[in-house]
Amino acid sequence: VIFAETKKPDMGGAFWVKSLRHLFLGVLIYILLMVGLLSRTSPDREPMICAFASILALGFGYVRFSSLSWEALPFEAVAEVDSLQHREVSGDYRQPECGRLREGRRESLGKKSDGTH
């Protein structure tokens, strides 16, 4: 058997999740820097409070992201995807705009360059 390289486990998912966690950390550092900058430069406290409030949205997003089960797909989801793949597709879809385009092209081809039919 000829082969180019040995079979390796797929680690794309783990690296993707790790990079998204690093992205969350980077956004947190950015928010904290902006809070610090606004607290030093702004005479009012409102801009700093608004920037600090974005930590709540970031925390909510991180908790939601952490609750995803990405390592193993639940059986119910596999069965649902499997049932969707086996349904029959009938009919023909045509985008309404494309029909008008085709009619307009026929009309323009039917006219001569001098504007007569």
N, C-alpha and C positions, 0 to 999 in steps of 0.2 A: 504494500500500500504506500503510495506516494502522498506526502502531505507537506505543507509549507511550515506549519508550526503546531505545537501541541495544543490540545483543547484546554481552555482555561475557564474558570467559573465566571459568570457574568457579575461584575461588580458595579455596573453603571448605576443601578438604583441607590446603592449605598453612597457612592460618590455624589450623586445628585442631591440626596437628602443632606449630606454633610455640607455641600456648597450652599444650599438654601439656609441651613442653620447659620453658616458664616455670614450670609447676607442679612439675616435678622440681627446678628451681632453688630454688623457694620452700620445698619440703620439706627440701632440703639446708640452706638457711639456718636453718630452724626447728630441725633436728637439731643444727647447730653451736651455736645459741643455748642449746639445752637442755643440751648437753654443758658449755658454759661455765658455765651457771647451776648445774648439779649439781656441778661441780668446785669452785665457790666456796662453796656452801651446805652440802653434805653432808660429814660428817666421814669417811665411808668413800669408797673409790674405786669400789666395785661399781656404784652407780647410773650414774656417769659412763661406766664401761666398757660397761654395757648399752646406754646411749643411743648411744655411739660405734659399737657393733656394728651398729646399724640403718643406718649408712652403707653397710655391705656389702650389705644387702638392697636399698637404694635404688640402689646402683651396678649390682647384678645386673639390677634392673628396667629401668634406663636402657639398659644394653647390649642387653637383649632388645628394648626398644622401638626402639632405633636400628637393629636388624637387620631390622625389618619393611620390606618393599618396598611402600610405599603409593602411590607415584607411578604405577606401571604394574603391572597384574595379570599374572602369568605366564600363558602360553597354556594350560598344563595346567589351571589353576584355572578359566579361562573355559570350556574344554571340559567340565569336570566340572559346572559350574553349568548349562551348556546341556543336558547329558544329564539332569540332575535335573529340569529344567523340563518335559521332554517325556515323562516317564513317566506312565502312566495311573494314576489313583487309583480304586480300587474298594472297595466295601464302605461301611458306614455306621458311624461311631463315635458311641457314646452313652456319656456319663459315667454310671457306675453310681449315683452319688448323685442325679442328676437323675431317674432312674426311680423311686427311693424317694420323692422329693419329690412327684412326680406322683401316686403311689399314695396317699400320705398326704393330699394335697389332695382326691382323690376321696372318701376315707373321711370327711373332715371335711365335705364338701359333702353327703354322703348322710345325715348325722345332723341331726336337728332341734335346735332350741335347748334343748328340754327334756331332751335326752340320749337320746331314743328314735330308732329307725330308721324 
